[in-house]
Amino acid sequence: MHSPPRALRDAGMILGVMSDTHGNTDLMRSVAASMARLFSAEIIFHLGDDYRDAVELSQAGYDVRMVPGLWCPEYHDARIPRRIHETFDGVTVAGVHAEKDLRHIERAADIVLTGHTHKPNLAILGRTFYINPGHLTARIHRGQPASYAVIKIVPGEITAVIREAATDAIRETLSIPRDLPPQRDN
């Protein structure tokens, strides 16, 4: 395992999120190492394109949650899930490669992770925190520098940070309280 024992870290859960590696395993491995070493990510979400890249991370000893991307042969294999839906420290997290694969149950999660667009994005829609980590396809692709996301779940809030893959520098950050009051219909 590549992350330090939980007792050695601050309280809370830390998740790493990457997408659209498209065979760029050198950059993917470098980012996974940063997620584990610099940010103590316990689990890495790999949101597809390419599924084999995610399998490689898992074989390297990382705790990986993975879905295939639209261009992966595994996307058409009914034995391989296209969706992730888990709970971490009381926070539900759903992940898919493309938004078109979200069903109602995933959209109702506290955090929804998507890839596919190669554009990083942090947004709050209703009570759901939407996170797209960007891509790790190349240093720059579709006008966007390579990036990834780190999510920290602590008792009072959830914070997501988009980081530049080349330098680990913060590109964007957004925090929300964990217990949002119920929305009222007016």
Backbone torsions as a table, in degrees:
resi	resn	phi	psi	omega
1	MET	NA	142.1	-173.9
2	HIS	-100.0	0.0	179.5
3	SER	-109.4	151.7	-179.1
4	PRO	-67.3	156.3	177.8
5	PRO	-56.1	143.3	-175.9
6	ARG	-55.3	-35.6	-178.2
7	ALA	-63.5	-20.3	-177.9
8	LEU	-88.0	-6.1	-177.3
9	ARG	-107.7	168.4	173.4
10	ASP	-62.7	158.4	175.8
11	ALA	-60.3	146.6	178.8
12	GLY	121.2	173.7	-178.5
13	MET	-116.8	135.6	179.8
14	ILE	-121.5	126.8	-179.6
15	LEU	-117.9	139.0	172.8
16	GLY	-103.2	145.0	-178.5
17	VAL	-134.6	127.8	175.6
18	MET	-137.1	159.3	179.4
19	SER	-153.4	161.3	170.9
20	ASP	52.3	56.6	177.1
21	THR	-77.9	-27.8	174.3
22	HIS	45.4	44.7	175.9
23	GLY	82.7	-0.4	178.8
24	ASN	-83.4	70.1	-173.5
25	THR	-70.6	-25.9	176.5
26	ASP	-63.1	-48.4	179.1
27	LEU	-66.2	-40.9	179.3
28	MET	-59.2	-46.7	-180.0
29	ARG	-64.9	-38.5	178.2
30	SER	-62.9	-44.0	179.4
31	VAL	-67.2	-42.1	178.2
32	ALA	-59.8	-41.0	178.0
33	ALA	-63.5	-41.5	176.9
34	SER	-63.3	-44.4	179.6
35	MET	-56.5	-44.8	-177.3
36	ALA	-75.7	-48.3	-172.9
37	ARG	-76.1	-49.7	-175.3
38	LEU	-82.0	-34.3	-171.7
39	PHE	-117.7	0.2	177.3
40	SER	58.4	36.5	177.3
41	ALA	-62.7	129.6	-179.9
42	GLU	-86.9	-34.1	-177.3
43	ILE	-134.0	140.9	176.4
44	ILE	-113.6	128.5	173.2
45	PHE	-95.9	126.3	174.6
46	HIS	-114.0	115.7	-171.0
47	LEU	-98.6	30.3	168.9
48	GLY	98.1	174.2	-174.0
49	ASP	46.9	74.4	23.7
50	ASP	-123.2	139.7	179.8
51	TYR	-61.9	-38.6	179.7
52	ARG	-60.7	-32.1	176.8
53	ASP	-62.3	-43.5	179.6
54	ALA	-64.2	-38.9	177.2
55	VAL	-62.0	-40.5	177.7
56	GLU	-60.1	-42.6	177.6
57	LEU	-60.6	-43.9	179.0
58	SER	-61.9	-43.1	179.2
59	GLN	-66.3	-23.5	177.7
60	ALA	-80.3	-3.7	175.8
61	GLY	106.5	-0.8	177.5
62	TYR	-79.3	149.4	173.9
63	ASP	-86.1	105.3	-170.5
64	VAL	-117.1	135.4	168.1
65	ARG	-107.0	129.8	-172.2
66	MET	-138.8	147.8	171.3
67	VAL	-132.9	152.3	177.1
68	PRO	-80.1	152.6	174.4
69	GLY	-89.8	170.4	-176.8
70	LEU	-59.1	-28.5	-176.1
71	TRP	-93.8	3.1	-179.4
72	CYS	-90.6	138.8	175.2
73	PRO	-58.4	-30.2	-179.4
74	GLU	-64.8	-21.4	178.6
75	TYR	-61.6	-29.4	-177.7
76	HIS	-96.6	5.4	178.9
77	ASP	-95.8	111.7	-175.9
78	ALA	-62.3	-16.6	179.5
79	ARG	-80.2	-12.9	-178.0
80	ILE	-107.2	118.9	-177.4
81	PRO	-64.3	140.8	174.6
82	ARG	-92.4	-5.7	-175.5
83	ARG	-133.0	146.7	172.7
84	ILE	-116.9	138.3	175.7
85	HIS	-148.2	106.5	-177.0
86	GLU	-139.2	165.5	176.5
87	THR	-118.6	130.3	178.9
88	PHE	-125.5	120.4	-179.5
89	ASP	48.3	40.8	177.5
90	GLY	81.6	2.9	-180.0
91	VAL	-109.1	125.3	178.9
92	THR	-83.0	134.5	-179.3
93	VAL	-125.8	127.4	176.2
94	ALA	-119.5	144.6	179.5
95	GLY	-141.6	140.0	175.5
96	VAL	-143.9	166.8	175.3
97	HIS	-76.7	-53.8	-176.1
98	ALA	-118.6	145.1	-179.0
99	GLU	-55.3	-28.2	-179.0
100	LYS	-61.9	-18.7	179.7
101	ASP	-89.5	-2.2	178.2
102	LEU	-74.0	131.0	171.8
103	ARG	-103.9	178.1	-178.9
104	HIS	-56.2	-43.1	-177.0
105	ILE	-62.8	-38.6	177.7
106	GLU	-70.4	-40.7	179.8
107	ARG	-64.0	-22.6	-179.9
108	ALA	-86.6	-2.3	-179.7
109	ALA	-67.3	161.3	175.7
110	ASP	-68.4	-38.7	178.7
111	ILE	-127.3	131.4	175.2
112	VAL	-118.3	124.8	-179.7
113	LEU	-107.1	129.7	176.0
114	THR	-137.7	160.6	176.2
115	GLY	-127.1	-133.3	171.5
116	HIS	74.7	-43.7	-173.8
117	THR	-78.9	-18.1	-176.2
118	HIS	68.5	8.5	179.1
119	LYS	-112.5	120.4	178.4
120	PRO	-67.6	146.4	-179.0
121	ASN	-159.2	137.7	171.3
122	LEU	-122.5	126.2	-178.5
123	ALA	-150.5	152.1	173.6
124	ILE	-115.1	122.0	177.0
125	LEU	-121.5	111.3	-174.8
126	GLY	64.6	-119.2	179.2
127	ARG	-105.1	11.4	-174.6
128	THR	-112.4	135.6	178.3
129	PHE	-95.4	111.8	178.5
130	TYR	-96.7	131.2	-177.4
131	ILE	-133.0	124.3	170.2
132	ASN	-118.5	118.9	-174.9
133	PRO	-76.5	-8.4	-175.0
134	GLY	94.8	-138.3	-175.7
135	HIS	-141.6	163.8	170.9
136	LEU	-128.2	29.7	-176.9
137	THR	-65.4	-46.6	-177.8
138	ALA	-157.8	174.2	179.0
139	ARG	-54.5	-43.4	173.8
140	ILE	-137.6	133.9	178.6
141	HIS	-146.1	134.0	-177.0
142	ARG	53.4	34.5	177.9
143	GLY	78.7	2.8	-177.3
144	GLN	-112.6	131.2	173.5
145	PRO	-68.1	151.1	178.1
146	ALA	-58.6	139.8	-177.1
147	SER	-152.6	166.9	177.1
148	TYR	-149.4	173.7	-179.1
149	ALA	-124.8	149.3	171.9
150	VAL	-126.6	130.0	-179.2
151	ILE	-115.6	131.8	175.6
152	LYS	-117.4	123.3	178.8
153	ILE	-109.6	114.0	177.4
154	VAL	-123.2	169.1	-175.4
155	PRO	-51.5	-39.1	-174.8
156	GLY	-95.9	-17.5	-175.1
157	GLU	-159.0	167.7	173.1
158	ILE	-120.7	128.8	178.6
159	THR	-123.1	131.7	174.5
160	ALA	-118.5	139.7	179.6
161	VAL	-129.5	128.0	170.5
162	ILE	-91.0	129.7	-178.5
163	ARG	-122.4	144.8	174.4
164	GLU	-69.5	131.4	-178.2
165	ALA	-67.3	-33.9	-175.7
166	ALA	-69.7	-32.9	-172.6
167	THR	-127.2	-8.0	-173.1
168	ASP	65.4	10.4	179.2
169	ALA	-69.7	149.3	178.6
170	ILE	-70.9	129.9	174.9
171	ARG	-102.2	-38.2	-178.0
172	GLU	-158.9	146.9	176.8
173	THR	-142.0	149.4	178.8
174	LEU	-152.1	133.6	177.6
175	SER	-122.5	145.6	174.9
176	ILE	-135.5	149.3	174.8
177	PRO	-66.6	147.1	-179.7
178	ARG	-69.3	-36.9	-175.9
179	ASP	-108.7	80.1	177.1
180	LEU	-70.0	140.0	176.8
181	PRO	-65.0	151.5	178.2
182	PRO	-60.1	143.5	176.9
183	GLN	-77.7	142.1	179.5
184	ARG	-105.3	140.4	174.1
185	ASP	-84.6	127.3	179.2
186	ASN	-100.6	NA	NA
